[in-house]
Amino acid sequence: MDEALPRPGDVLFVGGAASVQFQGERALTLRVIRVDPRLTYDGWLWIDGYVLGPTGDAVERRVIFVRRDGLIKRR
């Protein structure tokens, strides 16, 4: 992902590159609600968002802790 932080409304693919907890079948697509502005470990973010199902509908709200460089922005 580029240097800009994810923004509300962005749709991200969250896989193993973002965090080991999202490897393989645990990967998800997330629509961002907000990014927590508090400082964490360098390059890591807390993101609040909706997990999207196969049809693009929100199926679950989650707060995740991920590496910014591991996120893939979807269009």
C-alpha positions in Angstrom: 0.0 0.0 0.0 1.2 3.5 -0.7 2.3 5.9 2.1 -1.1 7.4 2.7 -3.2 5.9 5.5 -6.4 4.1 4.7 -9.4 6.4 4.6 -13.0 5.8 5.5 -14.7 4.0 2.6 -11.5 2.3 1.4 -11.8 -1.4 0.7 -8.7 -3.4 1.7 -7.6 -7.0 1.2 -6.1 -8.1 4.5 -4.0 -11.2 4.2 -0.9 -12.8 5.7 1.3 -9.9 4.7 -0.7 -7.6 7.0 -0.6 -10.0 10.0 0.0 -13.7 10.5 -3.6 -14.0 11.9 -5.0 -13.3 8.4 -3.0 -16.0 6.5 -4.7 -18.3 4.0 -8.4 -18.9 4.5 -8.5 -16.3 7.3 -7.8 -13.5 4.9 -10.6 -10.9 4.6 -11.9 -7.9 2.7 -12.5 -4.9 4.9 -14.3 -1.6 4.3 -12.6 1.0 6.5 -14.7 3.0 9.0 -11.7 4.7 10.7 -8.0 4.4 11.5 -7.1 4.9 15.1 -4.8 8.0 15.3 -2.9 6.8 18.4 0.7 5.8 17.9 1.6 2.1 17.9 4.5 0.1 16.7 6.2 1.6 13.7 4.3 0.6 10.5 1.3 -0.9 12.4 -2.3 0.4 12.5 -5.5 -0.2 14.4 -8.3 -0.2 11.8 -12.0 -0.2 12.5 -14.1 -1.6 9.7 -16.7 -3.9 8.2 -15.7 -7.3 6.9 -17.3 -7.8 3.5 -18.9 -11.0 2.3 -18.7 -12.5 -1.2 -21.4 -10.2 -2.5 -19.8 -7.1 -1.0 -22.3 -6.8 1.9 -21.0 -6.0 5.4 -21.2 -9.2 7.5 -19.3 -8.3 10.6 -17.7 -5.2 12.3 -14.1 -5.7 13.4 -11.2 -3.8 14.8 -7.9 -5.2 13.5 -4.2 -4.5 14.2 -2.2 -4.8 11.0 1.0 -3.8 9.1 0.2 -0.9 6.8 2.7 -2.3 4.2 0.8 -5.6 4.0 -2.6 -4.0 3.1 -3.8 -4.2 -0.5 -6.3 -1.5 -1.6 -9.2 -2.8 -3.7 -11.1 -0.7 -6.2 
